[in-house]
Amino acid sequence: MSRILAIDYGARRTGLAVTDPLQIIAGALTTVETKELIPFLKKYMAAEPVERILIGAPLNLDGSPTHATPLVAAAVKQLTKEFPQVPIQEVDEQFTSKRAKHAMVEMGMKKKDRRVKGNTDRIAAAIMLQEYLENPQRG
């Protein structure tokens, strides 16, 4: 089987998470500079089969767009162009960064490591991906 990849897209940094090949468990992969996202994904996807890409949709609590919504829309367009064979799906990313910070505390991560923003980004991507896997209506 192939993997599902999740993206917590940001203006400067982008967190990535992937499933295991059986698509049972989500794990944080890495954080890359956003300008390096496409080259990283090309290299990664040449080595690992990816059947779907999830990207966090930034929305306010009322469902209205945020300041980051146009950035993510542009990223979706670029991903679709670069990887036309892979479906791109937007998923809810509300509170994933906050929950990632809480998870780092729960894991016992040292304070200096919790301050590294890249850690939050990749854990937020893993949370998004795990929620997708646990959703019986996914797809």
Backbone bond lengths (Angstrom), bond angles and torsions (degrees), N, CA, C in turn:
res aa  C-N    CA-C-N  psi(-1)  N-CA   C-N-CA  omega(-1)  CA-C   N-CA-C  phi
1 M - - - 1.466 - - 1.521 109.71 -
2 S 1.291 114.31 167.21 1.461 119.00 178.58 1.525 109.93 -110.02
3 R 1.299 114.35 172.07 1.460 121.76 -174.20 1.535 111.57 -94.22
4 I 1.320 114.33 162.97 1.461 121.88 168.60 1.520 105.28 -111.79
5 L 1.316 116.50 134.32 1.460 122.58 -177.64 1.526 108.72 -112.76
6 A 1.323 117.13 136.14 1.466 121.83 178.09 1.522 109.44 -115.86
7 I 1.329 114.85 143.01 1.455 122.21 -177.57 1.524 109.93 -124.36
8 D 1.328 115.84 123.56 1.469 122.04 170.02 1.524 104.80 -101.80
9 Y 1.326 115.24 91.23 1.464 122.47 -170.28 1.523 111.72 -79.13
10 G 1.314 115.54 135.29 1.452 121.20 176.95 1.518 110.83 -137.44
11 A 1.311 116.63 163.34 1.461 120.94 -178.44 1.533 111.46 -62.69
12 R 1.337 116.83 -37.89 1.469 120.91 -178.76 1.524 113.64 -106.28
13 R 1.331 116.09 -43.04 1.455 121.94 -176.36 1.521 109.83 -125.14
14 T 1.325 114.62 150.71 1.453 120.51 178.13 1.518 109.04 -132.85
15 G 1.330 115.32 124.48 1.460 121.00 177.65 1.513 110.25 -89.49
16 L 1.332 115.49 141.87 1.457 121.35 -178.38 1.526 110.22 -127.28
17 A 1.312 114.89 143.49 1.464 122.00 175.21 1.524 107.64 -140.51
18 V 1.324 115.71 153.81 1.469 120.60 178.78 1.514 109.85 -138.70
19 T 1.329 114.38 160.42 1.452 120.13 172.69 1.521 109.20 -88.31
20 D 1.311 114.68 167.10 1.458 119.73 167.46 1.530 106.43 -72.48
21 P 1.331 119.33 167.41 1.467 119.98 -178.29 1.530 114.74 -59.51
22 L 1.334 117.79 -26.03 1.470 119.93 178.20 1.531 112.54 -85.93
23 Q 1.312 117.02 -0.91 1.468 124.27 178.00 1.523 112.13 58.87
24 I 1.330 115.00 44.63 1.455 120.73 178.84 1.520 111.16 -104.88
25 I 1.318 116.38 -41.68 1.461 122.01 -174.15 1.520 110.39 -122.20
26 A 1.333 115.13 137.84 1.467 121.36 174.24 1.521 108.34 -96.84
27 G 1.320 115.84 139.92 1.457 120.48 176.97 1.513 110.99 -137.07
28 A 1.318 115.46 143.92 1.463 119.90 176.43 1.521 108.10 -64.09
29 L 1.326 117.11 134.80 1.458 121.55 -179.64 1.523 110.62 -98.65
30 T 1.328 116.62 -66.57 1.459 121.04 -177.85 1.519 108.95 -168.73
31 T 1.310 114.43 176.98 1.460 121.74 170.82 1.520 106.47 -123.26
32 V 1.331 115.99 134.62 1.460 120.38 178.42 1.522 109.16 -124.90
33 E 1.313 115.71 156.58 1.457 118.81 170.56 1.517 106.52 -64.58
34 T 1.309 116.84 136.80 1.462 120.77 -175.06 1.520 112.17 -57.06
35 K 1.314 117.51 -36.01 1.468 119.58 179.46 1.528 111.71 -65.79
36 E 1.342 117.78 -17.61 1.462 122.19 179.10 1.534 112.70 -100.50
37 L 1.333 117.37 5.45 1.457 120.83 -174.83 1.531 112.75 -60.11
38 I 1.310 117.93 -53.04 1.471 120.74 -175.89 1.533 111.02 -62.62
39 P 1.338 119.69 -48.14 1.473 117.89 176.61 1.532 112.90 -58.90
40 F 1.344 116.85 -39.30 1.462 119.80 178.11 1.522 110.30 -62.34
41 L 1.340 116.88 -47.40 1.462 120.42 -178.14 1.529 111.82 -63.95
42 K 1.317 117.50 -37.77 1.473 120.03 177.79 1.521 110.21 -60.49
43 K 1.307 116.31 -44.60 1.471 120.81 179.94 1.532 110.08 -67.10
44 Y 1.315 116.89 -45.96 1.464 121.11 -178.77 1.531 110.66 -61.95
45 M 1.328 116.49 -46.72 1.457 120.54 -175.53 1.528 112.35 -73.55
46 A 1.321 117.56 -17.03 1.461 120.14 172.33 1.523 110.56 -73.17
47 A 1.328 116.42 -27.56 1.463 121.45 -178.57 1.528 112.88 -95.64
48 E 1.329 117.21 -30.71 1.465 122.18 -175.96 1.528 110.06 -127.41
49 P 1.326 117.82 129.53 1.467 118.52 176.53 1.532 111.15 -70.87
50 V 1.321 115.58 131.68 1.467 122.58 179.14 1.526 107.33 -122.14
51 E 1.331 116.40 124.30 1.468 119.52 -177.40 1.523 113.64 -96.27
52 R 1.346 117.05 -17.39 1.462 120.57 -178.55 1.518 108.54 -157.17
53 I 1.331 115.29 145.11 1.461 121.25 174.06 1.524 107.56 -116.99
54 L 1.328 115.89 127.32 1.461 122.16 173.77 1.523 107.33 -102.82
55 I 1.312 116.50 140.82 1.460 120.58 176.10 1.525 108.19 -133.51
56 G 1.307 115.75 135.04 1.452 120.84 -177.89 1.517 111.96 -67.36
57 A 1.332 115.52 128.84 1.469 121.69 178.01 1.525 108.55 -94.93
58 P 1.325 117.06 113.34 1.468 119.84 -179.80 1.527 111.58 -80.15
59 L 1.318 115.89 112.13 1.465 121.36 179.24 1.524 109.15 -133.25
60 N 1.321 115.41 151.89 1.456 121.06 173.38 1.529 108.91 -73.02
61 L 1.328 116.20 169.85 1.461 120.28 -179.96 1.522 113.05 -57.64
62 D 1.333 116.59 -31.29 1.463 119.87 179.78 1.526 112.98 -85.25
63 G 1.340 116.71 4.59 1.462 120.98 179.01 1.514 114.58 88.07
64 S 1.321 117.33 -1.54 1.461 120.30 179.36 1.528 110.44 -78.71
65 P 1.329 116.82 157.41 1.465 120.72 -178.99 1.531 112.15 -65.38
66 T 1.325 116.07 152.64 1.461 122.26 173.91 1.523 108.51 -104.00
67 H 1.323 115.97 -178.86 1.459 120.00 176.70 1.534 111.32 -63.87
68 A 1.330 117.73 -23.41 1.466 121.62 -178.39 1.529 113.45 -88.65
69 T 1.313 118.32 -10.89 1.463 121.28 -177.09 1.529 112.45 -57.58
70 P 1.340 120.11 -44.75 1.472 119.02 178.09 1.533 113.12 -63.68
71 L 1.330 117.77 -33.37 1.469 120.69 177.29 1.523 111.09 -63.31
72 V 1.323 115.53 -44.15 1.463 119.99 -179.94 1.530 110.11 -68.11
73 A 1.315 117.68 -38.79 1.471 120.49 177.93 1.527 110.59 -61.02
74 A 1.325 116.58 -41.22 1.472 120.42 177.16 1.527 110.54 -65.60
75 A 1.326 116.90 -38.24 1.467 120.82 178.56 1.527 110.68 -65.10
76 V 1.332 116.82 -42.31 1.466 120.66 178.30 1.527 109.87 -60.06
77 K 1.308 116.04 -42.49 1.478 120.81 179.42 1.532 110.23 -61.69
78 Q 1.324 116.57 -44.48 1.463 120.50 -179.39 1.536 111.00 -67.63
79 L 1.323 116.96 -42.30 1.464 120.29 178.34 1.524 111.33 -61.98
80 T 1.325 116.53 -41.04 1.466 121.29 178.44 1.522 110.93 -62.66
81 K 1.314 116.19 -38.17 1.472 121.22 178.89 1.528 110.69 -69.73
82 E 1.325 117.07 -44.82 1.461 121.55 -175.95 1.531 113.22 -75.04
83 F 1.330 116.75 -32.05 1.463 121.74 -176.27 1.528 110.16 -129.80
84 P 1.341 117.04 65.44 1.470 120.04 -174.00 1.527 113.81 -63.43
85 Q 1.321 118.21 -21.36 1.462 121.69 -178.57 1.526 112.99 -82.39
86 V 1.345 117.62 -9.94 1.462 121.58 -175.88 1.531 109.92 -109.19
87 P 1.330 118.17 121.88 1.466 119.72 177.23 1.535 110.66 -63.84
88 I 1.324 115.57 138.18 1.460 122.69 177.09 1.524 106.34 -109.91
89 Q 1.312 117.05 128.13 1.462 120.98 -178.14 1.523 109.80 -128.94
90 E 1.327 116.07 127.90 1.463 120.11 175.20 1.522 109.00 -82.84
91 V 1.348 115.22 137.64 1.463 121.22 178.93 1.524 109.01 -130.82
92 D 1.313 115.13 157.04 1.464 121.57 -179.39 1.524 110.23 -63.68
93 E 1.316 116.97 129.30 1.457 120.58 178.33 1.530 112.03 -116.77
94 Q 1.319 117.30 12.21 1.462 119.83 -178.09 1.524 111.19 -58.57
95 F 1.302 115.01 131.39 1.465 124.77 175.91 1.522 114.83 68.25
96 T 1.340 119.25 6.83 1.465 118.60 -178.34 1.523 111.53 -67.25
97 S 1.322 118.39 -37.51 1.467 119.57 179.28 1.526 110.66 -67.37
98 K 1.305 116.48 -40.67 1.463 120.45 178.55 1.530 110.01 -64.28
99 R 1.329 116.21 -43.00 1.457 120.06 179.24 1.528 111.35 -68.58
100 A 1.330 116.94 -31.83 1.459 120.46 176.93 1.528 110.43 -65.13
101 K 1.318 116.70 -41.40 1.468 120.57 177.99 1.527 110.38 -62.99
102 H 1.319 116.05 -41.58 1.462 120.71 178.13 1.533 110.21 -64.39
103 A 1.319 116.59 -41.46 1.466 120.77 179.80 1.527 111.15 -63.02
104 M 1.330 117.29 -37.64 1.459 120.37 179.19 1.530 110.79 -63.67
105 V 1.332 116.75 -38.04 1.464 120.52 176.78 1.530 109.02 -65.54
106 E 1.328 115.72 -46.51 1.468 120.69 -179.00 1.530 112.14 -61.27
107 M 1.338 116.92 -33.40 1.467 121.22 179.37 1.521 112.11 -76.26
108 G 1.332 116.19 -9.22 1.457 119.51 -178.90 1.520 113.66 81.81
109 M 1.333 116.53 21.02 1.457 120.29 179.58 1.525 109.36 -65.71
110 K 1.316 116.32 137.55 1.461 121.12 -179.84 1.525 110.34 -62.40
111 K 1.321 115.27 150.10 1.463 121.47 -176.68 1.520 111.59 -56.89
112 K 1.321 117.78 -42.30 1.472 119.72 -179.35 1.528 111.16 -64.01
113 D 1.336 118.09 -33.74 1.459 121.23 177.80 1.523 111.41 -74.02
114 R 1.347 116.62 -32.31 1.473 120.01 177.55 1.518 111.40 -68.24
115 R 1.326 116.94 -24.64 1.466 120.55 179.76 1.527 112.55 -76.85
116 V 1.315 117.31 -15.56 1.462 121.19 177.91 1.525 107.66 -72.50
117 K 1.331 116.20 110.30 1.463 119.96 -172.58 1.522 112.92 -62.01
118 G 1.311 117.40 -30.18 1.460 120.16 178.76 1.511 112.44 -61.18
119 N 1.328 117.37 -32.22 1.464 120.42 177.40 1.523 110.02 -62.74
120 T 1.318 116.53 -44.09 1.466 120.60 178.90 1.521 110.83 -61.46
121 D 1.331 117.22 -42.66 1.465 121.38 -176.85 1.521 112.27 -62.14
122 R 1.324 117.20 -46.79 1.468 118.50 -177.20 1.533 111.77 -73.69
123 I 1.326 117.59 -32.35 1.467 119.37 176.78 1.529 110.05 -70.85
124 A 1.329 117.52 -36.98 1.470 120.77 175.78 1.529 110.11 -61.43
125 A 1.333 117.40 -40.33 1.469 121.19 177.11 1.529 110.14 -63.01
126 A 1.331 116.88 -40.33 1.464 120.49 179.38 1.529 111.11 -65.64
127 I 1.325 117.02 -38.13 1.470 120.77 177.89 1.522 110.12 -63.98
128 M 1.332 116.77 -45.12 1.473 120.95 177.29 1.525 110.62 -57.06
129 L 1.324 114.90 -45.73 1.463 120.41 -176.82 1.527 111.44 -67.26
130 Q 1.317 117.50 -42.69 1.461 120.23 179.69 1.529 110.75 -63.87
131 E 1.330 117.28 -39.40 1.469 120.32 176.62 1.521 110.99 -62.67
132 Y 1.325 116.41 -39.46 1.465 120.54 176.96 1.529 110.25 -61.31
133 L 1.330 116.40 -45.17 1.460 120.70 -179.00 1.525 111.90 -63.39
134 E 1.312 116.67 -33.81 1.466 121.35 -177.91 1.519 113.55 -82.44
135 N 1.335 117.39 -8.35 1.459 122.00 -178.34 1.528 109.74 -85.07
136 P 1.330 118.21 116.34 1.466 119.85 -178.65 1.530 113.37 -67.54
137 Q 1.322 118.57 -18.83 1.460 120.96 179.12 1.518 112.89 -98.81
138 R 1.323 117.87 19.35 1.467 120.41 -177.54 1.523 109.97 -63.62
139 G 1.332 112.06 163.85 1.456 117.26 175.97 1.457 109.21 113.94
